[in-house]
Amino acid sequence: MELNFKTERLYIRPISEHDIENVHHLHSLAETDEFNTLGIPKDIHETRKIVESWILENNKRHTFAIELKNEHEFIGLIGINLGKEKYKNAEVWFKLDSKFWNKGYATESLKRIIAFGFNDLNLHRIEAGCAVANTGSIQVLEKAGMLREAHTRKLLPLKSGWSDNYGYAILSTD
C-alpha cells in the first residue's frame, strides 16, 4: 500500500527517525501545546521515544510528516489511528507549526488522509476530537466535511485545566 501522498501544495509521508528534531521543535511550541494533551517534551530523548513508537505501530497507527511540496519544509504532523477492525473506524489528528496556520494546509492534509482512510483502508467511519475552545481545529474539521456529533464534558487534560471536547465524524457514505 502506497503511503506517500501528494496534494496540490503538500507532500505527506510516513514519519521517520530523520524527523525527530522537527517533531521535537513542533511539540515544544507553546502555540501548538495549548490544546494538546501530550504536553511539551522534557527533552529530545522523550521525543525520540514518541517517534519510535509511531514507527513501530505503523500497522495500527499511521503517522505522517507534512511537508511543503516544493520547498520540502516540514510543517507538521497528521495521523490516523485505527480502531477495532470489526468497526472499520479510525481517529484522525493533526498538529501544524503555528507559522503555517490559516493557510489551508491542515484542511488539505486532512482531506487527503480521510481519502486514504476510506479508499485504501476501507474504513466506514473516521472520527476526531478537539477542545471546544480550539476554533482553528474546529474550522479544519468542518471544512474537511466532518460533522460535530458530541460534546463531552471535561474530557481533555490540558495545561490550562480540564476541557470539554467536541466529537466529530465523517462516514464513507457522506
Residue, then its C-alpha position, 0 to 999 in steps of 0.5 A: m500500500e502506497l503511503n506517500f501522498k501528494t496534494e496540490r501544495l503538500y507532500i505527506r509521508p510516513i514519519s521517520e527517525h530523520d524527523i525527530e528534531n522537527v517533531h521535537h521543535l513542533h511539540s515544544l511550541a507553546e502555540t501548538d501545546e495549548f490544546n494538546t494533551l501530550g504536553i511539551p517534551k522534557d527533552i529530545h530523548e522523550t521525543r525520540k521515544i514518541v517517534e519510535s513508537w509511531i514507527l513501530e505501530n505503523n500497522k495500527r497507527h499511521t503517522f505522517a510528516i507534512e511537508l511543503k511540496n516544493e520547498h520540502e519544509f516540514i510543517g507538521l504532523i497528521g495521523i490516523n489511528l485505527g480502531k477495532e477492525k470489526y468497526k472499520n473506524a479510525e481517529v484522525w489528528f493533526k498538529l501544524d507549526s503555528k507559522f503555517w496556520n490559516k493557510g489551508y494546509a491542515t484542511e488539505s492534509l486532512k482531506r487527503i488522509i480521510a481519502f486514504g482512510f476510506n479508499d485504501l483502508n476501507l474504513h466506514r467511519i473516521e472520527a476526531g476530537c478537539a477542545v471546544a475552545n480550539t476554533g482553528s481545529i474546529q474550522v479544519l474539521e468542518k471544512a474537511g466535511m466532518l460533522r460535530e456529533a458530541h460534546t463531552r464534558k471535561l474530557l481533555p487534560l490540558k495545561s490550562g485545566w480540564s476541557d470539554n471536547y467536541g466529537y466529530a465524524i465523517l462516514s464513507t457514505d457522506 
